[in-house]
Each structure stands twice: as C-alpha cells, then as structure tokens.
Amino acid sequence: MQKREIVMNDILECLQELVAGTHPIRSDSDMVDELGLESIKVMNLLMLLEDRLDISIPINILLNVRTPEQLLEAITKHQEECNGFI
C-alpha cells in the first residue's frame, strides 16, 4: 500500500512540474479540464513518470484516464499484469 502512496506522490509532483501557476493538484483533479493538461504535456507526464518509476508506460492505458487517481490505477494495473506487482 505504501508503494501506491509513493507513486501517487510522484504523479502529483510530475504534474506540478507541468502545470503552470499555483493551481492545487489533488488526486481527483481533472487533468484536462481543471489543470489544462494538453496532449503534449500528457506525453511529457508519461516520460517523467517513466524516468522516476523506471518503468515503461504504454500510452494506450490513458484512454479513459482523467485524474491522477485514475492514472495511478492504470499504472498499477499495467504493472501488475507485466510483473505481478508495483
């Protein structure tokens, strides 16, 4: 369970690097509507997370992802399918 918290912190920190201003970023923030994350920034987010977590994140897992919490779930599910754990 602690690993999920670490990954969520990494997601939120990476988002903070990409989002202009001081808009608060929560685990339930809508990354497009609330944070203004454009497609190029989504790609940058994936690259930042891949570097931090030392994993490969396929872009197709983002199809239904709107919030950091959903991104965490998608990454966790993908990692469990690939490695059996995160």
Secondary structure, 3 states (H helix, E strand, C coil): CHHHHHHHHHHHHHHHHHCCCCCCCCCCCCCCCCCCCCHHHHHHHHHHHHHHHCCCCCHHHHCCCCCHHHHHHHHHHHHHHHHCCC
